[in-house]
Amino acid sequence: MTINVGLGLLLVAFALLLLIADDLGYWARRIWRIQSQRRPWLRRLSRSRLLRRARRRGPFHAELSEIRDFLVSLQLALSLEETLAGALAQTAEQFAHRGVFGQRLLQHVRSKLTISPEEVLKGLAEDFDSEQLRDVVTRLTLARDGGMSYVEAMALSVEAIENEIRAEIEHEIQRAPVILTIPMVMGVFFATLVLAAYPLVTSLIRNIAQ
């Protein structure tokens, strides 16, 4: 009877670990990102990892906030520059030292800007497998053909990404109570498991002693 209860509890514990594995990994990445912002040595370690990743072939990874910042800077440059090419060149210089995204942006500007500004954005979208950047290219093409200004098209893209970021934050807030509750439940569960296994362990020790 005690053995069956112990095995059942172990199976339940294993199932719970499988269920929360993704959430634990998600929160581990969140904690690492927050701590990297607070501690310079962690930020340097993260940067070295990003540089090693940059030496490999894509796709790379970019946070939505990073893409949004790029588009906001590009929108501002467009409001000051007459051409999309000039705005991209100016933004690339600003982002040159901002991690992998800035490096890839500068590389595409140097190699593809003479072909067309859209090719620069297409190259970035391909590098980072970003639907948001692909949408930017589509909006800029429609703006060019439909009479809308590039600044207006960029504003629509920024607004769409900000809505995505807002939705992610709301999702995190909704998940937080569940994530905080699971460790408490697991703590109670393992305490129960220890109490259930205690008679079995003492019985085994008693049998060995005899």
Summary of the structure (lengths in Angstrom):
residues: 210
radius of gyration: 26.0
end to end distance: 22.1
largest distance: 92.9
contacts: 567
relative contact order: 0.11
helix: 87%
strand: 0%
